[in-house]
Amino acid sequence: MPNEFRTFRLVCDKADTTIVEDLLKAQGFSFEPEPFYAMARKLTHEPFPLGESLAARFGLIYIQDRSSMLPPLLLAPPKGSAVLDMCSAPGSKTSLLSRLVGRDGFVFASEPSADRLGTLRANLRRTGSVNAATAKVEAQKLPFPDCSWDYIQLDPPCSGWGTVDKNPKVMELWSESKTGPLVTLQKALLTKAEAMLSPGGSVLFSTCTTNIEENEEQVAWAVEELGLELVPLAEPKGFVFGDPLLPGMDGVLRVAEDSDGQGFFLARFRKKDTECAESSEEVQKRALPGQRIDLRKVEGGKQMNLDNLPPGEVYDFGGKVFFLHDEAVERVPASLRWQGALLGKLVGRGERAKFLPDGAAKVLLSEPGLKGGPDVLDVEEPLPIEQMLSGQSLSFKPGKGPVGLFYRGLPLGWLSRKGRRLMMSSK
């Protein structure tokens, strides 16, 4: 990367971009738009770490290298579509996919590492990606039936040579003589992706390395051995791309060393319109281990805006309340344990059960002032929020139940209320 700078993207509806930008500016940050994506920004002044900003704290922005945004943008799933993200943690691309497919779309994300899965889920929770579901599983062992996905994102483990500016030891860790296991794994993942892809469906393959073995040679292998068709990619604005390192690779993208952003490689494949054999894989039809609940009939749940949720159901799993997307219930085989989006918890049982929303469950908030909705605190400046984050409480009208927090009408999350005092909900 010739010029050191940070990039991020706004995680909000386009109508709310001005509010999020105003929140950043109020804390002293400056930035300018990126040409390749309407929600991407380049940071030009950082008075303190961007990750500590209120916008980042409440999931209104996601700090992400500009090159890393390209795979979901070039897969370009349409609104309402379902996408499989095979190697998901830490969730930067997963959460972007969640935004691209919209409220009625769905993203299933897999990650084999328990620690990285925790990070993935935390990032999806903070960004309000309630249309996603996650599972701890090796992607090459996903039990989905053949030909069951129209869109697949595959950003497999790689040597990471493109990140050398930020990770100087990566070339030593993954020297050319040590990449064999990675190449083998990538082939296994491509083979699995091809099997799960429906005829005419697309898989976007990407790496953050400059190694030809993990890039052009993998593309050639996927075309020759798996029968996938290489689909040319248009060059996004604002990047410099280098020539492919093998002939016959028209349409693959290799972010050049003199381009802003990490070194990245991208290729899009299409599965030929061939018939798929019927699969014997078991699709989940059994009863789920939790208990389905109607929040509208639970104390504390009546004030929640459930209309904001995608198509799906709400379940109680031992006191933790999750939203389960209809697509997940229909698609995920019974052999795979998975998790939906955390909404909150139930305190008490039976008729005395009370729902308490998770502090990050801003999806459940109605517009301020809506009749029948919860009490809200709608602030015009960052100071009250900063005070609460530092451990202070704010004076508020007496009442019961959590209070919705807004910034200029934009939902941020939930506050705890004790008597006449408000404080940040515990995480």
VEXDO-436701 format. One record per residue (C-alpha): residue in three letters; x, y, z. Coordinates in nm, 4 decimals. Example, Ala and Ser with C-alpha at 12.3 -4.5 7.8 and 13.67 -1.06 7.14 Angstrom:
REC resn        u        v        w
REC  ALA   1.2300  -0.4500   0.7800
REC  SER   1.3670  -0.1060   0.7140
# end
This chain:
REC resn        u        v        w
REC  MET   0.0000   0.0000   0.0000
REC  PRO   0.1800   0.3169  -0.1156
REC  ASN  -0.0038   0.5500   0.1240
REC  GLU  -0.0890   0.4440   0.4752
REC  PHE  -0.4512   0.5177   0.5499
REC  ARG  -0.7484   0.3423   0.6965
REC  THR  -1.0731   0.2614   0.5246
REC  PHE  -1.4123   0.1728   0.6604
REC  ARG  -1.7668   0.1337   0.5417
REC  LEU  -2.0917   0.2687   0.6738
REC  VAL  -2.3277   0.0045   0.8122
REC  CYS  -2.6631   0.1742   0.7727
REC  ASP  -2.9331   0.2526   0.5220
REC  LYS  -2.8330   0.5091   0.2605
REC  ALA  -3.0922   0.7468   0.4044
REC  ASP  -2.9010   0.7468   0.7355
REC  THR  -2.5504   0.8061   0.5996
REC  THR  -2.5512   1.1757   0.6896
REC  ILE  -2.6387   1.0992   1.0526
REC  VAL  -2.3581   0.8420   1.0857
REC  GLU  -2.1114   1.0779   0.9205
REC  ASP  -2.2205   1.3598   1.1519
REC  LEU  -2.1580   1.1350   1.4527
REC  LEU  -1.8047   1.0676   1.3293
REC  LYS  -1.7403   1.4353   1.2566
REC  ALA  -1.8696   1.5321   1.6003
REC  GLN  -1.5904   1.3203   1.7495
REC  GLY  -1.3275   1.4821   1.5276
REC  PHE  -1.2918   1.2292   1.2448
REC  SER  -1.2484   1.3352   0.8836
REC  PHE  -1.2923   1.1160   0.5788
REC  GLU  -1.3772   1.1172   0.2125
REC  PRO  -1.5808   0.8852  -0.0128
REC  GLU  -1.4295   0.5960  -0.2024
REC  PRO  -1.5226   0.5587  -0.5713
REC  PHE  -1.5856   0.1825  -0.5801
REC  TYR  -1.8670   0.1568  -0.3215
REC  ALA  -2.1131   0.4216  -0.2107
REC  MET  -2.0791   0.3243   0.1571
REC  ALA  -1.6966   0.3050   0.1655
REC  ARG  -1.4893   0.5843   0.3183
REC  LYS  -1.1190   0.6714   0.3452
REC  LEU  -1.0130   0.8110   0.6801
REC  THR  -0.8177   1.1370   0.6507
REC  HIS  -0.7967   1.2415   1.0169
REC  GLU  -0.8053   1.0126   1.3207
REC  PRO  -0.7985   1.2029   1.6537
REC  PHE  -0.8094   0.8730   1.8430
REC  PRO  -0.8418   0.5075   1.7324
REC  LEU  -1.1388   0.4737   1.4981
REC  GLY  -1.2357   0.1467   1.6652
REC  GLU  -1.3096   0.3427   1.9845
REC  SER  -1.5480   0.5817   1.8098
REC  LEU  -1.9166   0.5743   1.8924
REC  ALA  -1.9958   0.4808   1.5333
REC  ALA  -1.7755   0.1708   1.5633
REC  ARG  -1.8956   0.0916   1.9154
REC  PHE  -2.2571   0.0754   1.7989
REC  GLY  -2.1918  -0.1054   1.4702
REC  LEU  -2.2633   0.1913   1.2449
REC  ILE  -1.9283   0.1515   1.0702
REC  TYR  -1.6979  -0.1432   1.0046
REC  ILE  -1.3232  -0.0884   0.9745
REC  GLN  -1.2104  -0.2858   0.6715
REC  ASP  -0.9354  -0.2703   0.4130
REC  ARG  -1.0738  -0.1463   0.0832
REC  SER  -0.9528  -0.4563  -0.1042
REC  SER  -1.1318  -0.6796   0.1457
REC  MET  -1.4628  -0.5209   0.0491
REC  LEU  -1.4301  -0.6372  -0.3113
REC  PRO  -1.5293  -1.0077  -0.2827
REC  PRO  -1.8894  -0.9458  -0.1640
REC  LEU  -1.9264  -0.6490  -0.3990
REC  LEU  -1.8119  -0.8539  -0.6999
REC  LEU  -2.0182  -1.1581  -0.6039
REC  ALA  -2.3025  -0.9032  -0.6050
REC  PRO  -2.5878  -1.1169  -0.4712
REC  PRO  -2.9238  -0.9515  -0.5440
REC  LYS  -3.1588  -0.8325  -0.2735
REC  GLY  -3.3469  -1.1182  -0.1139
REC  SER  -3.1007  -1.3875  -0.2209
REC  ALA  -2.9352  -1.6534  -0.0037
REC  VAL  -2.5555  -1.6698   0.0166
REC  LEU  -2.3175  -1.9276   0.1632
REC  ASP  -1.9989  -1.7805   0.3107
REC  MET  -1.7625  -2.0753   0.3464
REC  CYS  -1.4717  -1.9244   0.5438
REC  SER  -1.6229  -1.6396   0.7389
REC  ALA  -1.4281  -1.5148   1.0415
REC  PRO  -1.3783  -1.2429   1.1442
REC  GLY  -1.6980  -1.1456   0.9615
REC  SER  -1.6015  -0.8387   0.7601
REC  LYS  -1.7171  -0.9901   0.4323
REC  THR  -2.0071  -1.1755   0.5965
REC  SER  -2.1552  -0.8588   0.7417
REC  LEU  -2.1165  -0.6824   0.4063
REC  LEU  -2.3012  -0.9694   0.2378
REC  SER  -2.5727  -0.9272   0.5005
REC  ARG  -2.6166  -0.5653   0.3948
REC  LEU  -2.6119  -0.6467   0.0227
REC  VAL  -2.8866  -0.9125   0.0353
REC  GLY  -3.1038  -0.6929   0.2590
REC  ARG  -3.3700  -0.7685   0.5164
REC  ASP  -3.5308  -1.0508   0.3189
REC  GLY  -3.2001  -1.2088   0.2147
REC  PHE  -2.9985  -1.4652   0.4084
REC  VAL  -2.6320  -1.5456   0.4757
REC  PHE  -2.5015  -1.8698   0.6227
REC  ALA  -2.1489  -1.8434   0.7635
REC  SER  -1.9158  -2.1269   0.8643
REC  GLU  -1.5993  -2.1169   1.0749
REC  PRO  -1.4104  -2.4143   1.2254
REC  SER  -1.2231  -2.2302   1.5043
REC  ALA  -1.4187  -2.1723   1.8267
REC  ASP  -1.2280  -1.8509   1.9053
REC  ARG  -1.2697  -1.7101   1.5562
REC  LEU  -1.6347  -1.8157   1.5554
REC  GLY  -1.6834  -1.6083   1.8699
REC  THR  -1.5316  -1.3086   1.6926
REC  LEU  -1.7516  -1.3687   1.3879
REC  ARG  -2.0663  -1.3802   1.5984
REC  ALA  -1.9669  -1.0719   1.7958
REC  ASN  -1.9125  -0.8733   1.4745
REC  LEU  -2.2428  -0.9884   1.3252
REC  ARG  -2.4196  -0.8996   1.6498
REC  ARG  -2.2667  -0.5533   1.6652
REC  THR  -2.3530  -0.4775   1.3018
REC  GLY  -2.7114  -0.5983   1.3439
REC  SER  -2.6766  -0.8801   1.0903
REC  VAL  -2.9907  -1.0624   1.2033
REC  ASN  -3.0358  -1.2181   0.8581
REC  ALA  -2.7286  -1.4369   0.9150
REC  ALA  -2.6768  -1.7748   1.0818
REC  THR  -2.3475  -1.9314   1.1878
REC  ALA  -2.1997  -2.2741   1.2559
REC  LYS  -1.8720  -2.4211   1.3825
REC  VAL  -1.7716  -2.6502   1.0989
REC  GLU  -1.4923  -2.6995   0.8489
REC  ALA  -1.6214  -2.5602   0.5223
REC  GLN  -1.5053  -2.8616   0.3213
REC  LYS  -1.7293  -3.0762   0.5442
REC  LEU  -2.0473  -2.8687   0.5172
REC  PRO  -2.3400  -3.1137   0.4894
REC  PHE  -2.5506  -2.9106   0.2487
REC  PRO  -2.6974  -3.1027  -0.0470
REC  ASP  -2.5381  -3.0712  -0.3878
REC  CYS  -2.6674  -2.7878  -0.6064
REC  SER  -2.8304  -2.6088  -0.3122
REC  TRP  -2.6765  -2.2579  -0.3306
REC  ASP  -2.6957  -1.9952  -0.6053
REC  TYR  -2.4254  -1.7737  -0.4504
REC  ILE  -2.1146  -1.8826  -0.2621
REC  GLN  -1.8330  -1.6700  -0.1258
REC  LEU  -1.5021  -1.8524  -0.0799
REC  ASP  -1.2193  -1.6563   0.0777
REC  PRO  -1.0067  -1.9522   0.1947
REC  PRO  -0.7053  -1.9571   0.4268
REC  CYS  -0.4042  -1.8358   0.2296
REC  SER  -0.0423  -1.7324   0.2748
REC  GLY  -0.1429  -1.3658   0.3110
REC  TRP   0.1472  -1.2264   0.1096
REC  GLY  -0.0728  -0.9320   0.0142
REC  THR  -0.0807  -0.8164   0.3770
REC  VAL   0.2981  -0.7881   0.4144
REC  ASP   0.2753  -0.4120   0.4854
REC  LYS   0.0718  -0.4838   0.7968
REC  ASN   0.2151  -0.8274   0.8749
REC  PRO   0.5899  -0.8176   0.7956
REC  LYS   0.6509  -1.1746   0.9183
REC  VAL   0.3946  -1.3303   0.6841
REC  MET   0.6548  -1.4068   0.4140
REC  GLU   0.8668  -1.5901   0.6700
REC  LEU   0.5689  -1.7773   0.8138
REC  TRP   0.4362  -1.8801   0.4712
REC  SER   0.7418  -1.9007   0.2494
REC  GLU   0.6956  -2.0528  -0.0952
REC  SER   0.8117  -2.3913   0.0349
REC  LYS   0.5448  -2.3979   0.3058
REC  THR   0.2289  -2.3216   0.1084
REC  GLY   0.1600  -2.6802  -0.0020
REC  PRO  -0.1008  -2.7547   0.2690
REC  LEU  -0.2805  -2.4283   0.1902
REC  VAL  -0.2963  -2.5112  -0.1806
REC  THR  -0.4369  -2.8548  -0.1001
REC  LEU  -0.6985  -2.7088   0.1341
REC  GLN  -0.8018  -2.4496  -0.1234
REC  LYS  -0.8578  -2.7247  -0.3801
REC  ALA  -1.0733  -2.9170  -0.1330
REC  LEU  -1.2776  -2.6028  -0.0638
REC  LEU  -1.3203  -2.5266  -0.4344
REC  THR  -1.4320  -2.8844  -0.4941
REC  LYS  -1.6900  -2.8561  -0.2166
REC  ALA  -1.8104  -2.5188  -0.3431
REC  GLU  -1.8594  -2.6586  -0.6939
REC  ALA  -2.0653  -2.9466  -0.5556
REC  MET  -2.2928  -2.7212  -0.3503
REC  LEU  -2.3378  -2.4678  -0.6292
REC  SER  -2.6584  -2.4836  -0.8287
REC  PRO  -2.6436  -2.4892  -1.2101
REC  GLY  -2.5866  -2.1333  -1.3290
REC  GLY  -2.4808  -2.0314  -0.9791
REC  SER  -2.1735  -1.8239  -0.8941
REC  VAL  -1.8811  -1.8647  -0.6566
REC  LEU  -1.6445  -1.5754  -0.5860
REC  PHE  -1.2946  -1.7027  -0.5039
REC  SER  -1.0531  -1.4584  -0.3405
REC  THR  -0.7247  -1.4514  -0.1520
REC  CYS  -0.5124  -1.1832   0.0126
REC  THR  -0.1919  -1.3258  -0.1346
REC  THR   0.0143  -1.2615  -0.4452
REC  ASN   0.1267  -1.6252  -0.4779
REC  ILE   0.0543  -1.7672  -0.8251
REC  GLU   0.0038  -2.1190  -0.6803
REC  GLU  -0.2869  -1.9963  -0.4698
REC  ASN  -0.4302  -1.7705  -0.7384
REC  GLU  -0.3969  -1.8227  -1.1151
REC  GLU  -0.2955  -2.1863  -1.0807
REC  GLN  -0.6023  -2.2536  -0.8665
REC  VAL  -0.8213  -2.0866  -1.1268
REC  ALA  -0.6736  -2.3013  -1.4036
REC  TRP  -0.7266  -2.6128  -1.1897
REC  ALA  -1.0907  -2.5212  -1.1131
REC  VAL  -1.1650  -2.4701  -1.4824
REC  GLU  -0.9876  -2.7855  -1.6017
REC  GLU  -1.0685  -3.0280  -1.3204
REC  LEU  -1.4021  -2.9018  -1.1844
REC  GLY  -1.5501  -2.7762  -1.5099
REC  LEU  -1.6269  -2.4313  -1.3737
REC  GLU  -1.6541  -2.1391  -1.6155
REC  LEU  -1.4454  -1.8299  -1.5504
REC  VAL  -1.6623  -1.5164  -1.5572
REC  PRO  -1.4771  -1.1893  -1.6356
REC  LEU  -1.4892  -0.9292  -1.3598
REC  ALA  -1.5158  -0.5571  -1.4264
REC  GLU  -1.2447  -0.3471  -1.2614
REC  PRO  -1.3826  -0.1435  -0.9692
REC  LYS  -1.2910   0.2257  -0.9720
REC  GLY  -1.0071   0.3515  -0.7566
REC  PHE  -0.7812   0.0452  -0.7792
REC  VAL  -0.4724  -0.0382  -0.9824
REC  PHE  -0.4745  -0.3944  -1.1151
REC  GLY  -0.1809  -0.5973  -1.2382
REC  ASP  -0.1721  -0.8424  -1.5244
REC  PRO  -0.2543  -1.2074  -1.4483
REC  LEU   0.0527  -1.4275  -1.4082
REC  LEU  -0.0827  -1.6966  -1.6441
REC  PRO  -0.2341  -1.6700  -1.9936
REC  GLY  -0.6041  -1.7301  -2.0470
REC  MET  -0.6995  -1.5501  -1.7257
REC  ASP  -0.8935  -1.2599  -1.8736
REC  GLY  -1.1288  -1.1218  -1.6129
REC  VAL  -0.9467  -1.2219  -1.2951
REC  LEU  -0.8396  -0.9291  -1.0809
REC  ARG  -0.5056  -0.8909  -0.9089
REC  VAL  -0.4757  -0.5750  -0.6939
REC  ALA  -0.1325  -0.4377  -0.7817
REC  GLU   0.1405  -0.3475  -0.5340
REC  ASP   0.1162   0.0213  -0.6269
REC  SER  -0.2588   0.0282  -0.5627
REC  ASP  -0.4193   0.1588  -0.2471
REC  GLY  -0.5330  -0.1392  -0.0439
REC  GLN  -0.3901  -0.4800   0.0387
REC  GLY  -0.2754  -0.7163  -0.2319
REC  PHE  -0.5797  -0.9213  -0.3322
REC  PHE  -0.6781  -1.1725  -0.5994
REC  LEU  -1.0338  -1.2303  -0.7178
REC  ALA  -1.1960  -1.4697  -0.9638
REC  ARG  -1.5617  -1.5442  -1.0259
REC  PHE  -1.6785  -1.8845  -1.1477
REC  ARG  -2.0101  -1.9996  -1.2883
REC  LYS  -2.1355  -2.3560  -1.2710
REC  LYS  -2.2442  -2.4882  -1.6085
REC  ASP  -2.6126  -2.5552  -1.6674
REC  THR  -2.5910  -2.9276  -1.6043
REC  GLU  -2.8387  -3.1500  -1.4275
REC  CYS  -2.7781  -3.2273  -1.0631
REC  ALA  -2.8270  -3.5754  -0.9293
REC  GLU  -3.0764  -3.6055  -0.6469
REC  SER  -2.9034  -3.5850  -0.3124
REC  SER  -2.9661  -3.8135  -0.0174
REC  GLU  -2.8553  -3.5463   0.2304
REC  GLU  -3.0997  -3.4977   0.5152
REC  VAL  -3.2486  -3.1490   0.5264
REC  GLN  -3.3569  -3.0404   0.8702
REC  LYS  -3.7217  -3.1180   0.9344
REC  ARG  -3.6923  -3.2250   1.2968
REC  ALA  -3.8043  -3.0159   1.5921
REC  LEU  -3.5459  -2.7639   1.7086
REC  PRO  -3.4029  -2.8078   2.0599
REC  GLY  -3.5367  -2.4732   2.1817
REC  GLN  -3.8915  -2.3573   2.2423
REC  ARG  -4.0696  -2.1337   1.9957
REC  ILE  -4.2112  -1.8223   2.1621
REC  ASP  -4.4304  -1.5305   2.0641
REC  LEU  -4.2636  -1.2214   2.2047
REC  ARG  -4.5832  -1.0248   2.1606
REC  LYS  -4.7312  -1.2309   2.4434
REC  VAL  -4.4334  -1.1955   2.6782
REC  GLU  -4.3883  -0.9065   2.9194
REC  GLY  -4.1238  -0.6773   2.7766
REC  GLY  -4.1671  -0.8244   2.4324
REC  LYS  -4.4883  -0.6412   2.3528
REC  GLN  -4.2948  -0.3164   2.3047
REC  MET  -4.0472  -0.4684   2.0603
REC  ASN  -4.0704  -0.3875   1.6900
REC  LEU  -4.0803  -0.7411   1.5537
REC  ASP  -4.1744  -0.6160   1.2084
REC  ASN  -3.8096  -0.5205   1.1584
REC  LEU  -3.7062  -0.8862   1.1672
REC  PRO  -3.6659  -1.0907   0.8477
REC  PRO  -3.8955  -1.3882   0.7821
REC  GLY  -3.8415  -1.6335   1.0648
REC  GLU  -3.9267  -1.7327   1.4210
REC  VAL  -3.8137  -1.6460   1.7735
REC  TYR  -3.6906  -1.9286   1.9968
REC  ASP  -3.5961  -1.9617   2.3622
REC  PHE  -3.2820  -2.1701   2.4180
REC  GLY  -3.2381  -2.2079   2.7937
REC  GLY  -3.3224  -1.8458   2.8640
REC  LYS  -3.1377  -1.6982   2.5646
REC  VAL  -3.3682  -1.5684   2.2936
REC  PHE  -3.2591  -1.6070   1.9314
REC  PHE  -3.4067  -1.5179   1.5958
REC  LEU  -3.3993  -1.8075   1.3493
REC  HIS  -3.4275  -1.7176   0.9834
REC  ASP  -3.6750  -1.9235   0.7795
REC  GLU  -3.4008  -1.9965   0.5248
REC  ALA  -3.1798  -2.1463   0.7966
REC  VAL  -3.4568  -2.3678   0.9300
REC  GLU  -3.5338  -2.4924   0.5805
REC  ARG  -3.1799  -2.5292   0.4502
REC  VAL  -2.9573  -2.6510   0.7330
REC  PRO  -2.9324  -3.0300   0.7611
REC  ALA  -3.0173  -3.1860   1.0965
REC  SER  -2.6590  -3.3036   1.1447
REC  LEU  -2.5260  -2.9485   1.1718
REC  ARG  -2.5578  -2.7407   1.4891
REC  TRP  -2.6035  -2.3734   1.4120
REC  GLN  -2.6976  -2.0461   1.5753
REC  GLY  -2.9221  -1.7596   1.4744
REC  ALA  -2.9138  -1.3965   1.5885
REC  LEU  -2.9202  -1.3167   1.9599
REC  LEU  -3.2134  -1.0913   2.0537
REC  GLY  -3.1984  -1.0999   2.4339
REC  LYS  -3.2929  -1.3178   2.7277
REC  LEU  -3.5905  -1.4351   2.9301
REC  VAL  -3.5958  -1.3717   3.3024
REC  GLY  -3.8339  -1.5983   3.4937
REC  ARG  -4.0581  -1.8712   3.3603
REC  GLY  -4.4180  -1.9292   3.2640
REC  GLU  -4.6550  -1.6354   3.2946
REC  ARG  -4.3927  -1.4413   3.4906
REC  ALA  -4.1346  -1.4591   3.2143
REC  LYS  -4.0000  -1.1217   3.1081
REC  PHE  -3.8014  -1.0426   2.7946
REC  LEU  -3.4931  -0.8209   2.8184
REC  PRO  -3.3411  -0.7179   2.4843
REC  ASP  -2.9688  -0.7586   2.4207
REC  GLY  -2.7922  -0.4236   2.4321
REC  ALA  -2.6994  -0.4533   2.0631
REC  ALA  -3.0466  -0.5607   1.9423
REC  LYS  -3.1279  -0.2258   1.7832
REC  VAL  -3.3365  -0.4116   1.5237
REC  LEU  -3.6113  -0.4307   1.7880
REC  LEU  -3.6362  -0.0537   1.8281
REC  SER  -3.9221   0.1462   1.6848
REC  GLU  -3.9012   0.5072   1.5769
REC  PRO  -3.8803   0.7492   1.8712
REC  GLY  -4.2222   0.8632   1.9899
REC  LEU  -4.4134   0.5741   1.8368
REC  LYS  -4.7224   0.4937   2.0435
REC  GLY  -4.6896   0.1722   2.2389
REC  GLY  -4.3117   0.1622   2.1955
REC  PRO  -4.0521   0.1622   2.4725
REC  ASP  -3.9197   0.4705   2.6468
REC  VAL  -3.6345   0.6216   2.4488
REC  LEU  -3.3429   0.8570   2.4925
REC  ASP  -3.2760   1.0424   2.1671
REC  VAL  -2.9609   1.2563   2.1923
REC  GLU  -2.8401   1.5283   1.9586
REC  GLU  -2.4730   1.5238   2.0645
REC  PRO  -2.2241   1.2466   2.1537
REC  LEU  -2.1497   1.3689   2.5086
REC  PRO  -2.4274   1.1807   2.6970
REC  ILE  -2.3316   0.8572   2.5231
REC  GLU  -1.9631   0.9116   2.5961
REC  GLN  -2.0470   0.9702   2.9617
REC  MET  -2.2377   0.6437   2.9902
REC  LEU  -1.9622   0.4511   2.8151
REC  SER  -1.7180   0.5879   3.0744
REC  GLY  -1.9307   0.4342   3.3508
REC  GLN  -2.1507   0.7297   3.4417
REC  SER  -2.5274   0.7113   3.4610
REC  LEU  -2.7756   0.9673   3.3333
REC  SER  -3.0836   1.1054   3.5015
REC  PHE  -3.4078   0.9973   3.3327
REC  LYS  -3.7769   0.9771   3.4067
REC  PRO  -3.8771   0.6944   3.6406
REC  GLY  -4.0223   0.3801   3.4942
REC  LYS  -3.9629   0.0142   3.4277
REC  GLY  -3.7816  -0.1773   3.1596
REC  PRO  -3.4918  -0.0959   2.9254
REC  VAL  -3.4747   0.2285   2.7318
REC  GLY  -3.3966   0.2604   2.3624
REC  LEU  -3.0955   0.4747   2.2768
REC  PHE  -3.1028   0.6900   1.9627
REC  TYR  -2.8736   0.9451   1.8054
REC  ARG  -3.0755   1.1999   1.6075
REC  GLY  -3.3443   0.9406   1.5462
REC  LEU  -3.1017   0.6623   1.4489
REC  PRO  -3.1271   0.3525   1.6738
REC  LEU  -2.8069   0.2573   1.8570
REC  GLY  -2.9143  -0.0048   2.1097
REC  TRP  -3.0605  -0.0491   2.4565
REC  LEU  -2.9887   0.1097   2.7946
REC  SER  -3.0531  -0.0374   3.1383
REC  ARG  -3.2742   0.1600   3.3750
REC  LYS  -3.2554   0.1598   3.7533
REC  GLY  -3.5063   0.3974   3.9077
REC  ARG  -3.4312   0.7387   3.7609
REC  ARG  -3.0902   0.6446   3.6225
REC  LEU  -2.9813   0.5133   3.2838
REC  MET  -2.6634   0.3198   3.2083
REC  MET  -2.5185   0.1097   2.9332
REC  SER  -2.6529  -0.2453   2.9175
REC  SER  -2.3993  -0.5017   3.0321
REC  LYS  -2.2409  -0.7067   2.7537
# end
